[in-house]
Structure formats: C-alpha cells, structure tokens
Amino acid sequence: MANNDRAEALANPASLRTKQLLDLLDTLGPESPELAALDTEAVAANIDPNTLGKGDLTRLLLAIDRLSSGGGNVDVTQVQPATFARLIGRASKGQLADVLGKPRLRTVILDEIFRRMGEHLRADRAADTRAVVHWRFTGGSGEGGYDRYETVIENGSCAVTKSPNAHGKGATPRVSITLTPADFLQLITGKASAPLLFVTGKLKVKGDLAFAAGMMGLFDLPKAD
C-alpha cells in the first residue's frame, strides 16, 4: 500500500476491517509521516471488542503505545472517556486479562485512569470532603506485589500520586482499597458491583467503610453502554 493510500485509510479507520487496521498499524513506525492522518479517538471508537479475538485488543493497544513514542496524533490520552468505557465494558474477561498481562499496557492504562480522576471529580459533591485514599492492585511490580496509587480529595479537587507510602511514610489513608486491575476497570465502567466484589472477597477495604461505600458517587464516571 502506497503512503498516500495508507494515510487515506488511517484518516478513515471505519473503512477498514479490524484485521486490516491492525496489519496496517504494524507496518508503521513512530516516525511514519502517514501517522499525521491518524486520529486515535476515531480508531478506538471504531473498535468493538465483541468482534475481536482474545489477543487483538492487546495488539491494537500495543501498536498505539509503540507509535505514540513519535508524538503527534497517536496517543492514548486522545481516547475520550466514553469511548474508553465502551471498550472496557465490551471487552471479555479473557481480553482484559490478556491486555493487563502486559506490564507496559497495565501501567499505561492505570496511569491514564488516575490521571483523569481529577477531571471526573464532582467538585460540588466533594467540596466538604477531605480524604486520602490508597489503591493497591494485585499482581503488580511494586513492593509486596502491588501497583500503588494515592488519591487525595480536598477542597473540591483530586490529586494523584504513584507508589504512595511505599516505605511507611506519608499521610495516613482514610481508606485503603485492594483489588485486581481487571475488577477495577469493570468497577469504574459500571460493569461490576462494588458490594458484590466486596462480599465475594474480590474487593478488600480497610478503614472508613461508610466513606468507601459512597466514594464513587463523588465522581462522574462514564459508563459502558
């Protein structure tokens, strides 16, 4: 496929079958000029995980991450929250496990979710809330086998830090939450129930249980359709 044809195809990802799109992305490098025509949001919006094989979603995300090193239009941050929620909500457990089994993708996805948390906080609901929340995700590479994040909700805003309190220092959390990344993704997109995860032992909470039960109500998170 000539450069002009590839650029035209990237500009209209809906014209391609998923396998054609994946094959095309695999032929490109971070500095390929055709990438100027690619819209990451349009690509993501055109993907239905229900039509993909177990490893195809992983292949797509790895390609986007690889190509993003060249800058430009290829960047997971361009994927809109509603599109991300739809992708996660429609992905099978096998697809999610395959994606999150790649350490690089696991980090990219979790980092991006927490980066956006401040954007989704309902300042009107959180105006009088002061809380430090520690998140621990099992199967990680950090201390104790966890990936860790800290969210500090204060004065109607939400700040995020990675690897909080790893050596026993820092603020005492109002609540600490432990779960798998896959359950977390399904929880925030409305595909899993926090009470059900809790009673089945998949969601572990230490600290202020009442606050934890209502915490997600402080955020306006897009749900999977």
C-alpha positions as CSV (number, residue, x, y, z in Angstrom):
1,M,0.0,0.0,0.0
2,A,1.4,3.4,-1.0
3,N,2.0,6.1,1.5
4,N,-1.0,8.2,0.3
5,D,-3.3,5.1,0.4
6,R,-2.1,4.3,3.9
7,A,-2.7,7.9,5.0
8,E,-6.2,7.9,3.5
9,A,-7.0,4.6,5.2
10,L,-5.8,5.9,8.6
11,A,-7.9,9.0,8.2
12,N,-11.0,6.9,7.8
13,P,-10.5,3.8,10.0
14,A,-14.1,2.9,9.6
15,S,-13.3,1.9,6.1
16,L,-11.1,-0.9,7.3
17,R,-11.8,-4.2,8.9
18,T,-10.1,-4.6,12.3
19,K,-7.5,-7.1,10.9
20,Q,-6.7,-4.7,8.1
21,L,-6.3,-1.9,10.6
22,L,-4.0,-3.9,12.8
23,D,-1.9,-5.1,9.9
24,L,-1.6,-1.5,8.7
25,L,-0.5,-0.2,12.1
26,D,2.1,-3.0,12.3
27,T,3.7,-1.7,9.1
28,L,4.2,1.8,10.5
29,G,6.9,3.2,12.7
30,P,6.7,6.2,15.2
31,E,8.2,8.5,12.6
32,S,6.0,7.4,9.7
33,P,4.5,10.5,8.0
34,E,1.2,8.8,7.4
35,L,0.5,8.9,11.2
36,A,-0.3,12.6,10.8
37,A,-3.7,11.4,9.4
38,L,-4.4,9.1,12.3
39,D,-7.0,10.0,14.9
40,T,-6.6,7.8,18.0
41,E,-10.1,8.5,19.2
42,A,-11.5,7.6,15.8
43,V,-9.6,4.3,15.8
44,A,-10.8,3.5,19.3
45,A,-14.4,4.5,18.5
46,N,-14.4,2.2,15.5
47,I,-13.4,-0.9,17.6
48,D,-15.9,-3.3,19.0
49,P,-14.1,-5.8,21.3
50,N,-17.0,-8.3,20.7
51,T,-15.7,-8.8,17.2
52,L,-12.1,-9.2,18.2
53,G,-10.1,-12.3,19.1
54,K,-8.6,-12.6,22.5
55,G,-5.3,-11.0,21.6
56,D,-6.5,-8.4,19.1
57,L,-7.3,-5.7,21.6
58,T,-3.8,-6.2,23.1
59,R,-2.3,-6.0,19.7
60,L,-4.1,-2.7,19.0
61,L,-3.1,-1.1,22.3
62,L,0.5,-2.2,21.9
63,A,0.6,-0.7,18.4
64,I,-0.8,2.6,19.7
65,D,1.6,2.7,22.6
66,R,4.6,1.9,20.3
67,L,3.6,4.5,17.7
68,S,3.0,7.1,20.4
69,S,6.7,7.5,21.0
70,G,6.9,9.6,17.9
71,G,4.4,12.1,19.3
72,G,1.8,13.7,17.0
73,N,-1.7,12.4,16.9
74,V,-1.1,8.9,18.2
75,D,-1.7,9.0,21.9
76,V,-3.9,7.1,24.3
77,T,-4.8,10.4,26.0
78,Q,-6.8,11.3,23.0
79,V,-9.3,8.5,23.6
80,Q,-12.4,10.1,25.1
81,P,-13.7,8.7,28.5
82,A,-16.9,7.4,27.0
83,T,-15.0,5.6,24.3
84,F,-12.6,4.1,26.8
85,A,-15.6,3.0,29.0
86,R,-17.2,1.3,26.0
87,L,-14.0,-0.5,25.1
88,I,-13.5,-1.8,28.6
89,G,-17.2,-2.6,29.1
90,R,-17.5,-4.7,26.0
91,A,-14.1,-6.5,26.4
92,S,-14.3,-10.1,27.6
93,K,-12.6,-11.2,30.8
94,G,-10.1,-13.0,28.6
95,Q,-9.3,-9.9,26.6
96,L,-8.9,-7.8,29.7
97,A,-6.6,-10.5,31.3
98,D,-4.5,-10.5,28.1
99,V,-4.2,-6.7,28.0
100,L,-3.4,-6.4,31.7
101,G,-1.0,-9.3,31.5
102,K,1.4,-7.0,29.5
103,P,3.2,-4.9,32.2
104,R,3.6,-1.9,29.8
105,L,-0.1,-1.8,28.9
106,R,-1.1,-2.3,32.6
107,T,0.9,0.7,33.5
108,V,-0.3,2.9,30.6
109,I,-4.0,2.1,31.4
110,L,-3.8,2.6,35.1
111,D,-1.8,5.7,34.8
112,E,-4.2,7.2,32.3
113,I,-7.3,6.4,34.5
114,F,-5.7,8.0,37.6
115,R,-4.5,11.0,35.5
116,R,-8.1,11.7,34.6
117,M,-9.6,11.2,38.0
118,G,-9.4,14.9,38.8
119,E,-11.3,15.7,35.7
120,H,-14.2,13.4,36.8
121,L,-14.5,14.6,40.4
122,R,-17.8,16.3,41.1
123,A,-16.5,19.4,42.9
124,D,-20.0,20.2,44.2
125,R,-20.3,16.8,45.9
126,A,-16.7,16.8,47.2
127,A,-16.5,20.3,48.4
128,D,-16.5,19.3,52.1
129,T,-14.6,16.1,51.7
130,R,-11.1,15.5,52.9
131,A,-9.8,12.1,52.3
132,V,-6.6,10.2,51.4
133,V,-7.3,7.0,49.5
134,H,-4.7,4.3,48.9
135,W,-5.2,1.9,46.0
136,R,-3.4,-1.4,45.7
137,F,-3.6,-3.5,42.6
138,T,-2.6,-7.1,42.8
139,G,-0.1,-8.8,40.5
140,G,2.0,-5.6,40.3
141,S,5.7,-5.0,40.3
142,G,5.9,-2.7,43.3
143,E,6.5,-3.6,47.0
144,G,4.5,-6.6,48.1
145,G,3.5,-7.4,44.6
146,Y,1.2,-4.4,44.2
147,D,0.9,-1.4,41.9
148,R,0.0,1.5,44.2
149,Y,-1.7,4.9,43.7
150,E,-2.8,7.6,46.1
151,T,-5.7,9.9,45.6
152,V,-6.1,13.0,47.8
153,I,-9.6,14.6,47.7
154,E,-9.5,18.0,49.2
155,N,-11.1,21.4,48.5
156,G,-13.1,20.0,45.6
157,S,-10.1,18.6,43.8
158,C,-8.4,15.3,43.4
159,A,-4.6,14.9,43.3
160,V,-2.9,11.6,42.4
161,T,0.5,10.2,43.4
162,K,2.0,6.9,42.4
163,S,3.6,4.4,44.8
164,P,2.4,6.2,48.0
165,N,3.6,5.4,51.4
166,A,5.8,2.6,50.0
167,H,8.2,2.7,52.9
168,G,5.8,3.6,55.7
169,K,5.9,7.3,55.3
170,G,3.3,9.8,54.2
171,A,-0.3,10.6,55.1
172,T,-2.5,8.0,56.8
173,P,-5.2,6.9,54.4
174,R,-8.9,7.3,55.3
175,V,-9.4,4.1,53.3
176,S,-7.2,1.5,51.6
177,I,-8.6,-0.4,48.7
178,T,-7.2,-3.6,47.2
179,L,-8.4,-5.4,44.1
180,T,-7.2,-6.7,40.7
181,P,-6.8,-4.2,37.8
182,A,-9.5,-6.1,35.8
183,D,-12.0,-5.8,38.6
184,F,-11.1,-2.1,39.0
185,L,-11.7,-1.5,35.3
186,Q,-15.1,-3.2,35.4
187,L,-16.0,-1.4,38.6
188,I,-15.3,2.1,37.2
189,T,-17.2,1.4,34.0
190,G,-20.2,0.1,35.8
191,K,-19.8,-3.5,34.7
192,A,-19.1,-4.7,38.2
193,S,-20.8,-4.0,41.5
194,A,-18.7,-2.8,44.4
195,P,-20.9,-4.6,47.1
196,L,-20.8,-7.8,45.1
197,L,-17.0,-7.6,44.7
198,F,-16.7,-6.8,48.4
199,V,-18.9,-9.7,49.7
200,T,-17.1,-12.2,47.4
201,G,-13.7,-11.1,48.7
202,K,-12.5,-9.6,45.4
203,L,-12.6,-6.1,46.8
204,K,-10.8,-5.5,50.1
205,V,-11.4,-2.3,52.1
206,K,-9.5,-1.2,55.2
207,G,-10.5,1.9,57.1
208,D,-13.7,4.0,56.8
209,L,-16.2,1.6,55.2
210,A,-19.0,4.1,55.1
211,F,-16.9,6.5,53.1
212,A,-15.6,3.8,50.8
213,A,-19.2,2.8,50.1
214,G,-20.1,6.2,48.8
215,M,-16.8,7.3,47.4
216,M,-17.5,6.5,43.8
217,G,-20.5,8.9,44.0
218,L,-18.1,11.8,44.2
219,F,-17.0,11.1,40.6
220,D,-19.0,11.5,37.4
221,L,-17.6,8.4,35.6
222,P,-18.7,7.4,32.1
223,K,-20.4,4.0,32.0
224,A,-20.1,1.3,29.4
225,D,-23.1,1.1,27.0
